[in-house]
Amino acid sequence: MTATHMQPQPRPSGRGIRRRTRGGQARRAARDVVGLVLLPLPLLVAVAPMAFAGGGTRRWFGRGENQRADAQAAKDAAAAAFYELDSTHRDLRISVETITAVDDSQRARQAAAEYESFGQRIDQVSQGYITAVDSHDLDRDDVDGAALARARADLTRAREELERVRGELDWFAQSLTPLLQNAETQLARVAPAVEQARQALLAASNALDAVRGQGLRADDLAARLAALGPELTKLNQGAGQHGVPATIQRAEEVQRQAGAVRSEAERLPATAAEIDKRLVSLRTRAEAITTRAQQVAPVLSELRRRYSAACWQDLQNVPEQAVESVGRARAALQEAGQARTEQRWADATSRLATVRALLNTTDEAVSAAGDRLRRLDAVAADRQQEVERTRFAVRDAQRLAMSGRSTPDPRHAGPLDEAVARLDRAVQGLEGRHPDWWHFLTETEAVRETAARVVQEIRDERGGTTTSGR
């Protein structure tokens, strides 16, 4: 390297730098123009905008574009609020329709009215939103900043109104939760209830077919089952036509009645066998009572001979009454047999119940004569046993009344004192030539009943912890 090269070069001035810079820029621009001229025409068209955008014509995003973006964001937020309000309104309409389809209470009717009032407010805020959107065209290139600010303010206000009404709808929907849950529960019961009713009808029909196969007609059961046909038609028409509560109630009633028909049909063979058995049994009992009734006359004769009229006069019509009652029982038995032959099961059962009641009454009357004679003979032979038995019952009650007390309760002492006096009078009544033994027996029995009643009252008052040695 030479000395010449090591010498420092003079520093160029600022003007020279600018001149050289401008010269270089000019040369580069000339080269760009030449290059563009030499390009094919399609490529030249594509490159031309980029080539000339680098000068003062390039578009920069400034404050106007920010305002446009803010207005567009406000528009998008308002659109989202409008959509959410519409969705909430539609969901709420379904809930209200569900409630009113099931519930006819005052609260449900009030909820439906409140829902209708929301419709007017929703229409108002929706119209405000639509007006705000239609009033501002954000896609125009010549829209100025003031118009964009107004658009943003109007759309924001529309969004806030939409959100306010949606909040009210949400609160209203929350208040309907108990009604809606109850309605949904009821609706969930409709299909199973209707299906169970259908299955019950089918089961009843199958049961009837089974008993008919055994030679039993069951006409009354078939008529009851046929009467449920119109109810099944209404069930098939659905809850939409007849209402949810009425449909559920109808389904449950159909199920209950069909179940009863099925149960009776399934019991019918056993019922027929039971009726046959009771017919035989009651015929045998009627014969036995007829035989026993024939023995009442000798018993009455013995009573008349040995005791006063007061001891037997209430029994003197027993033989005639027994014959009449047995005759009525036989007639009812014949009717029951006819009903059984005709398979009128309800009539046969009813007639048999009548026969049983008649025979029970007759049996008691016939037995009363023999029992009376035995009791009179026993007391006439040894009255003291009856007296001691009765006095023991009274003393037992008196001891219980005095238990834990210095003086008895008047409510207990009074009846027991009267019972003692009544027993004394009954004993005194036996004096004479022809004592009324039957009156004596009824009096001693009444005294024992009084003593037993007092004992029960004391036990009830003391909590049932006190026991008697009776």
Salt bridges, closest charged atoms under 4 A:
GLU65 OE2 - ARG59 NH2 3.29
GLU65 OE1 - ARG68 NE 3.62
ASP70 OD2 - ARG152 NH1 3.72
GLU84 OE1 - ARG166 NH1 3.86
ASP86 OD2 - ARG90 NE 3.05
ASP104 OD1 - ARG109 NH1 3.52
ASP142 OD1 - ARG140 NE 3.06
ASP154 OD2 - HIS136 NE2 2.78
ASP154 OD1 - ARG157 NH2 2.50
GLU161 OE1 - ARG164 NH2 2.87
GLU163 OE1 - ARG159 NH1 3.06
GLU168 OE1 - ARG121 NH1 2.75
GLU168 OE2 - ARG164 NH1 2.97
GLU195 OE1 - ARG198 NH1 3.67
ASP209 OD1 - ARG212 NH1 3.91
ASP219 OD2 - ARG217 NE 3.39
GLU231 OE1 - ARG250 NE 2.95
GLU252 OE2 - ARG189 NH2 2.73
GLU253 OE2 - ARG256 NH2 2.46
GLU264 OE1 - ARG224 NH1 2.93
GLU266 OE2 - ARG262 NE 2.96
ASP276 OD1 - ARG340 NE 2.85
GLU287 OE2 - ARG330 NH1 2.88
GLU302 OE2 - ARG305 NH2 2.48
GLU302 OE2 - ARG306 NH1 3.29
ASP314 OD2 - ARG372 NH2 2.86
GLU335 OE1 - ARG351 NE 2.82
GLU342 OE1 - ARG344 NE 2.62
ASP347 OD2 - ARG344 NH1 2.64
ASP363 OD2 - ARG285 NH2 3.55
ASP363 OD1 - ARG292 NH1 2.23
ASP371 OD1 - ARG374 NH2 2.15
ASP377 OD1 - ARG306 NH2 2.67
GLU386 OE1 - ARG389 NH1 3.82
GLU386 OE2 - ARG448 NH1 2.79
ASP396 OD1 - ARG399 NH2 3.46
ASP409 OD2 - ARG411 NH2 2.81
GLU418 OE2 - ARG425 NH2 3.11
ASP424 OD1 - ARG391 NH2 3.22
GLU443 OE1 - ARG422 NE 2.78
GLU445 OE1 - ARG375 NH2 3.97
GLU461 OE2 - ARG411 NH2 3.34
GLU461 OE2 - HIS412 NE2 3.51
